[in-house]
Amino acid sequence: TPLYSSAASDVYKRQVIRSIYMEQSLRSEKQYGALALLPLLIFLILYIGVGITFTIMGKEDAFDQLPRHVAIMIGIVIAWTCYDRKTAFTKKVQIFTEHAGNSGIVNLGLILLLAGAFSTVTSEMGGKAAMVNMGLSVIPPSLLIPGIFIMSGFAALTLGTSTGAQAAFIPVGVAVAQAADLSVAAAGAAVIAGAYFGDNLSIISDTTIAATNGVGAKMKDKFKMNVLIALPAAIITAIFYAVVGGTGKVEGDLSFNFINILPYIFVLIAAIAGLDVILVLIIGIVMAGVLGMVQGQMGVFQFTKAIGDGMESMFTIFLVAFLVSGLVALIRYYGGIDWIITAMKTKAKGRKSAEYVISLMSGVLSAALSHNTLAIIISAPIAKEIGDEYKVPPKRMASLLDIFACCALMVLPHDSGMLMVEQYGDVSYLEVLKYSFYPVIFVICTIITIQFGLLDRDKKQK
C-alpha cells in the first residue's frame, strides 16, 4: 500500500469517476477525429506566429500584439460555430462553461490568486528583498541560475505540486536575476524546470499518485525508476545553466532581516509537514502581513491593498486557464481526444514501441488538455492494456506517463508557470523557451533508456 494511500486513493477515484463521466457525456453525433484539434492548433499558430512575426520586425512587446486570451477566444468561436451544426449553439456554450469552470481549474485559480497575494504582501513587508539578498550572499553569482533551479526543485519535491513551487519561487527567482544582472528569462526557465523536476519525483504529487494507481505500480518502485532518469537530466541541466547563466555581479548592501524570510521558511516547513498548499498560502499571507505590521512596514489597509493587488495580477493567468479548459472540453466533445488515443494505441508492435506509444500518448494528451494529471488519468488504462500485452513493468509505465506529461507542459505557451514568468519578468515566451533545457534533456535521457533498453534488465512485472 503506497504512502498516503487513503487520501490519495479517494482523490484518484474522484478524478477517474469524473473523467469517465466526461468521456461518456461529451460526445457529438458526428465525430471529427483529427479535425477536432484544429481550434487548438489555430490558437497556437496565431499566438506564436504573430509573436514571432513581430519579434522579427523588431517590435517591442511582440507577443502582446495578439494577446493570448484573444487568440484562444478565436479558437473557441471556431469550435462553437464550425462544428456539429445540428447541435444548438447554446448547448455548445453550456458544454464550454460547465467544463471551463471544473474543480481542477477552480483549484488552480485559488492557488494562483493566493500565490499572487503572498508574493505581493511578502514584497511589501520586505520578504522578497530579504530572500534575494540571502540568495546573493550564499550562492556565488556564477551559480545563481543553477541555484535557483535546485531551490525550485526542492520546493516542488516537498510541496508535491509544480504550480505551488512556481508560484512561490518565480517572483523570487526573477528578482534575484534582476539584482545580479543575470538573464531573467533563464531564471524563470530554471524555476519552471526545477518545479517539474521536484514534482516528478515527489511521492505526494497528484501526477505520481495518478500514474501509480492508474497502472498498479508501487510508489517506491516508480520513484526509483524516475530517479535513474531525472537525476542525470537534472545534473546536466544544472551544468548547462552554470555555463550559459552568466557570471552576474553583486553590488551594494546585501544585509537582510532574518525575520522577513520567515514566511518563506514556513511555506517550506508546512509543505514538508503535508499541509494543503492553499492553507499554506493563506497562513503565509497572514504571517507576512502580521510581521509587516508589527515592524511598522505596512498598515492594515496597506496589507489588504497588497492582497488585492496580488490577486489582480493573476487574473489574466486564471482567465487563460479557464478558456483553455473550456476549449479542450469542446475538442473532446467533437472526438479529438478519442482520435489521439486510438491513433496512439494502434502503433504498439513490441515492448520498445509500446514504451514509445505510452510516452507519446501521455505527452500529446498533456499538451492537448493542458493538464498533466488529467492526461495521466485518461491514458493510464490504455497504457496498462498496452503494457501488459508487451510485458512492460507497471513501474516503467508509471514513470513514462509522468515524465512525458510533465515535459509537455514545460514548453506550452499557456502553461501557468510560463505565464507567471512572462508577467513577473516582463519577457516573451520565446525568450523563456530559449533556456528551457530541462524538458529537452529529460526527454532525450528517457528516449535513450527506451531505445537501448537500459532499464529493462528486470523483465518481471513489478
PEBELWO-V572917 format. One record per residue. N is the residue number from 1. RES is the residue in one letter. OMEGA is omega as a letter, one per 20 degrees, with the letter a starting at -180 (NA if undefined). NEAR is the number of other ideal C-beta (glycine too) atoms within 8 Angstrom. D_LAST is the distance of its C-alpha to the last C-alpha in Angstrom with 1 decimal. Layout:
n: <N	N>
res: <RES	RES>
omega: <OMEGA	OMEGA>
near: <NEAR	NEAR>
d_last: <D_LAST	D_LAST>
This chain:
n: <1	2	3	4	5	6	7	8	9	10	11	12	13	14	15	16	17	18	19	20	21	22	23	24	25	26	27	28	29	30	31	32	33	34	35	36	37	38	39	40	41	42	43	44	45	46	47	48	49	50	51	52	53	54	55	56	57	58	59	60	61	62	63	64	65	66	67	68	69	70	71	72	73	74	75	76	77	78	79	80	81	82	83	84	85	86	87	88	89	90	91	92	93	94	95	96	97	98	99	100	101	102	103	104	105	106	107	108	109	110	111	112	113	114	115	116	117	118	119	120	121	122	123	124	125	126	127	128	129	130	131	132	133	134	135	136	137	138	139	140	141	142	143	144	145	146	147	148	149	150	151	152	153	154	155	156	157	158	159	160	161	162	163	164	165	166	167	168	169	170	171	172	173	174	175	176	177	178	179	180	181	182	183	184	185	186	187	188	189	190	191	192	193	194	195	196	197	198	199	200	201	202	203	204	205	206	207	208	209	210	211	212	213	214	215	216	217	218	219	220	221	222	223	224	225	226	227	228	229	230	231	232	233	234	235	236	237	238	239	240	241	242	243	244	245	246	247	248	249	250	251	252	253	254	255	256	257	258	259	260	261	262	263	264	265	266	267	268	269	270	271	272	273	274	275	276	277	278	279	280	281	282	283	284	285	286	287	288	289	290	291	292	293	294	295	296	297	298	299	300	301	302	303	304	305	306	307	308	309	310	311	312	313	314	315	316	317	318	319	320	321	322	323	324	325	326	327	328	329	330	331	332	333	334	335	336	337	338	339	340	341	342	343	344	345	346	347	348	349	350	351	352	353	354	355	356	357	358	359	360	361	362	363	364	365	366	367	368	369	370	371	372	373	374	375	376	377	378	379	380	381	382	383	384	385	386	387	388	389	390	391	392	393	394	395	396	397	398	399	400	401	402	403	404	405	406	407	408	409	410	411	412	413	414	415	416	417	418	419	420	421	422	423	424	425	426	427	428	429	430	431	432	433	434	435	436	437	438	439	440	441	442	443	444	445	446	447	448	449	450	451	452	453	454	455	456	457	458	459	460	461	462>
res: <T	P	L	Y	S	S	A	A	S	D	V	Y	K	R	Q	V	I	R	S	I	Y	M	E	Q	S	L	R	S	E	K	Q	Y	G	A	L	A	L	L	P	L	L	I	F	L	I	L	Y	I	G	V	G	I	T	F	T	I	M	G	K	E	D	A	F	D	Q	L	P	R	H	V	A	I	M	I	G	I	V	I	A	W	T	C	Y	D	R	K	T	A	F	T	K	K	V	Q	I	F	T	E	H	A	G	N	S	G	I	V	N	L	G	L	I	L	L	L	A	G	A	F	S	T	V	T	S	E	M	G	G	K	A	A	M	V	N	M	G	L	S	V	I	P	P	S	L	L	I	P	G	I	F	I	M	S	G	F	A	A	L	T	L	G	T	S	T	G	A	Q	A	A	F	I	P	V	G	V	A	V	A	Q	A	A	D	L	S	V	A	A	A	G	A	A	V	I	A	G	A	Y	F	G	D	N	L	S	I	I	S	D	T	T	I	A	A	T	N	G	V	G	A	K	M	K	D	K	F	K	M	N	V	L	I	A	L	P	A	A	I	I	T	A	I	F	Y	A	V	V	G	G	T	G	K	V	E	G	D	L	S	F	N	F	I	N	I	L	P	Y	I	F	V	L	I	A	A	I	A	G	L	D	V	I	L	V	L	I	I	G	I	V	M	A	G	V	L	G	M	V	Q	G	Q	M	G	V	F	Q	F	T	K	A	I	G	D	G	M	E	S	M	F	T	I	F	L	V	A	F	L	V	S	G	L	V	A	L	I	R	Y	Y	G	G	I	D	W	I	I	T	A	M	K	T	K	A	K	G	R	K	S	A	E	Y	V	I	S	L	M	S	G	V	L	S	A	A	L	S	H	N	T	L	A	I	I	I	S	A	P	I	A	K	E	I	G	D	E	Y	K	V	P	P	K	R	M	A	S	L	L	D	I	F	A	C	C	A	L	M	V	L	P	H	D	S	G	M	L	M	V	E	Q	Y	G	D	V	S	Y	L	E	V	L	K	Y	S	F	Y	P	V	I	F	V	I	C	T	I	I	T	I	Q	F	G	L	L	D	R	D	K	K	Q	K>
omega: <a	r	a	a	a	a	a	a	r	r	a	a	r	a	r	r	a	a	r	r	a	r	a	a	a	r	r	r	r	r	a	r	a	a	r	a	a	r	r	r	r	r	a	a	r	a	a	a	r	r	r	a	a	r	r	r	r	a	r	a	a	a	r	a	r	a	a	a	r	r	r	a	r	r	r	r	r	r	r	a	a	a	r	a	r	r	a	r	a	r	r	r	r	r	r	a	a	a	r	a	a	a	r	r	r	r	r	r	r	r	a	r	a	r	r	r	r	a	a	a	r	r	a	a	r	a	a	r	r	r	r	a	r	r	r	r	a	a	r	a	a	a	a	a	r	r	r	r	a	r	r	r	r	r	a	r	a	r	a	r	r	a	a	r	r	a	a	a	r	r	a	a	r	a	r	a	r	a	a	a	r	a	r	r	r	r	r	r	r	r	r	a	r	a	a	r	r	a	a	a	a	r	r	r	r	r	r	a	a	a	a	r	a	a	r	r	r	a	a	r	r	r	a	r	a	a	a	r	a	a	r	r	r	r	r	r	r	r	r	a	r	a	a	a	a	a	r	r	a	a	r	a	a	r	r	r	a	a	a	r	a	r	r	r	r	a	a	a	r	r	r	a	r	r	r	a	r	r	r	a	r	r	r	r	a	a	a	r	a	r	r	a	r	a	r	a	r	r	a	a	r	r	a	r	r	r	a	r	r	r	a	a	a	a	a	r	r	r	r	r	r	a	a	r	r	r	r	r	r	r	r	a	a	r	a	a	r	r	r	a	a	a	r	a	a	a	a	r	a	a	a	a	r	r	r	a	r	a	a	r	a	a	a	r	r	r	a	a	a	a	a	a	r	r	r	a	a	a	a	r	r	r	a	r	r	a	r	a	a	r	r	a	r	a	r	r	a	r	a	r	a	a	a	r	r	a	r	a	a	a	r	r	a	r	a	r	r	r	a	r	r	a	a	a	a	r	a	r	a	r	r	a	a	a	a	a	a	a	r	a	a	r	r	r	a	r	r	r	r	a	a	r	a	a	a	a	r	a	a	r	a	NA>
near: <2	12	6	9	8	6	7	11	9	8	10	13	8	8	12	9	8	10	11	8	8	11	9	7	6	10	8	11	6	8	10	11	9	8	8	14	12	8	14	13	8	11	13	9	8	12	14	10	8	13	15	10	9	11	12	6	7	4	8	3	6	14	15	5	9	9	6	11	10	8	13	15	9	11	14	14	8	11	14	12	7	5	12	10	4	5	9	5	8	6	8	14	9	8	12	14	9	9	13	12	9	10	6	10	12	9	9	12	11	9	15	15	12	13	14	14	15	17	14	13	17	14	12	12	14	12	14	12	11	13	14	12	12	10	14	14	7	5	8	5	12	9	10	18	16	13	10	17	18	10	11	20	14	11	17	19	11	11	14	14	12	14	13	17	17	15	15	14	15	16	10	13	14	14	12	16	17	9	10	12	7	15	10	12	13	15	17	20	15	17	18	17	17	20	18	16	18	18	16	14	11	13	11	9	12	9	14	16	14	14	17	15	12	15	14	7	14	10	11	7	11	16	11	9	13	13	9	10	15	13	8	9	14	12	8	11	14	11	9	10	15	10	6	7	15	10	5	11	7	9	3	4	3	8	4	12	7	7	7	13	13	10	13	13	8	12	13	11	8	12	15	7	6	5	8	5	13	10	9	15	16	9	10	15	13	8	11	14	14	8	13	15	12	6	9	4	8	10	6	6	6	10	14	8	8	15	13	9	9	16	12	8	10	12	8	9	12	12	9	13	15	12	13	11	16	13	16	14	15	16	15	13	12	15	13	16	12	10	13	13	13	8	9	12	12	6	9	11	5	7	9	9	11	15	12	10	13	16	14	10	15	19	12	11	15	17	10	14	11	13	10	12	12	11	15	17	13	14	14	15	8	12	16	13	9	14	16	9	8	11	9	13	12	16	13	13	17	16	13	14	18	17	17	15	17	16	13	16	15	14	8	10	9	11	10	11	15	13	13	13	17	14	10	10	14	6	10	10	11	10	9	17	9	8	14	13	12	15	14	8	12	14	11	9	12	13	8	9	12	11	7	6	8	6	9	8	4	6	5	5	6	9>
d_last: <13.6	13.7	17.1	19.9	18.1	21.4	23.1	20.2	19.5	23.2	23.6	20.7	22.2	25.6	24.5	22.9	26.0	28.2	26.5	26.7	30.3	31.1	29.6	31.8	34.9	35.2	36.5	39.8	41.6	41.4	38.1	38.8	35.5	35.5	39.0	37.7	36.2	39.8	40.8	37.9	38.7	42.4	41.7	39.8	42.3	45.3	44.0	42.8	45.5	48.4	47.0	46.8	50.3	51.9	50.2	51.8	55.1	54.9	55.0	53.9	51.2	50.2	47.2	49.3	51.7	49.4	47.5	43.9	44.4	47.4	45.3	42.7	45.5	46.8	43.5	43.5	47.1	46.2	43.3	45.8	48.6	47.4	44.9	45.3	49.0	49.2	47.2	49.4	49.3	49.0	45.9	44.2	45.3	43.9	40.5	40.6	41.8	39.5	36.4	37.8	38.2	34.8	33.3	31.0	34.1	36.2	33.7	33.7	37.4	37.8	35.7	37.8	41.1	40.3	39.0	42.3	44.3	42.5	43.1	46.8	47.6	46.1	48.1	51.3	51.0	50.3	46.6	45.6	48.3	47.3	43.7	45.0	47.4	44.8	42.4	45.3	46.4	43.1	41.5	43.6	44.8	43.2	39.7	40.1	38.0	35.0	35.7	35.6	32.2	30.8	32.5	31.1	27.6	27.9	29.5	26.7	24.1	26.1	27.3	24.0	26.1	27.4	30.4	31.5	31.2	33.1	35.7	36.3	36.4	37.8	41.4	41.1	39.7	42.4	45.1	44.0	44.2	47.6	48.9	47.9	49.1	45.7	44.1	43.3	41.1	39.1	38.7	37.6	35.1	33.8	33.3	31.4	29.1	28.6	27.9	25.1	23.7	23.6	22.5	19.5	18.3	19.6	17.5	20.4	20.7	21.0	19.1	16.0	16.3	16.9	14.1	11.3	13.1	13.9	10.6	8.9	6.8	7.6	10.8	10.7	7.6	9.5	12.6	12.0	11.2	14.3	16.4	16.2	17.8	19.9	21.6	23.1	24.2	25.8	27.6	29.0	30.0	31.8	33.7	34.7	36.0	37.9	39.6	40.6	40.8	44.3	46.1	47.5	50.4	50.9	54.4	56.1	55.4	51.8	52.5	50.5	50.6	47.4	48.1	47.5	43.9	43.0	41.8	39.2	38.1	37.9	35.6	33.1	33.4	33.1	30.0	28.4	29.6	27.8	30.9	30.9	31.9	35.0	36.2	35.7	37.9	40.5	40.9	41.0	43.7	45.8	45.4	46.5	49.4	50.6	50.4	52.3	55.0	55.4	56.0	58.3	56.3	56.3	57.9	56.5	57.2	56.0	52.7	52.6	53.7	50.9	48.4	49.9	50.1	46.5	45.4	47.7	46.2	42.9	44.5	44.2	40.4	39.9	42.1	40.1	36.8	38.7	40.2	37.0	35.1	38.0	38.1	34.4	35.1	37.9	35.8	33.2	36.2	37.5	34.3	33.2	29.6	29.1	30.5	27.9	25.0	26.7	27.6	24.1	22.5	24.9	24.2	20.8	21.6	18.7	15.5	17.5	19.7	16.9	15.6	19.3	19.9	17.1	18.6	22.1	21.9	20.6	23.3	26.1	25.5	25.5	28.7	30.3	29.5	30.1	27.3	23.8	22.4	24.0	22.9	19.2	19.9	21.7	19.4	16.0	16.7	18.0	15.1	12.6	15.2	15.5	11.9	11.3	14.6	14.0	10.4	9.2	5.5	5.9	6.3	8.7	10.4	11.0	12.4	14.6	15.9	16.9	18.4	20.6	21.7	23.0	24.6	26.5	28.2	29.3	31.8	33.1	36.8	36.4	33.4	34.7	34.1	36.1	38.8	39.2	39.6	42.2	44.0	44.1	44.5	46.8	45.0	44.1	40.7	41.3	42.1	38.8	36.9	38.5	36.7	33.3	31.6	28.2	26.8	28.1	26.7	23.3	23.1	24.5	22.0	19.1	20.9	21.4	17.7	17.4	20.7	20.2	16.5	16.5	12.8	11.7	12.3	8.8	8.9	6.3	3.8	0.0>
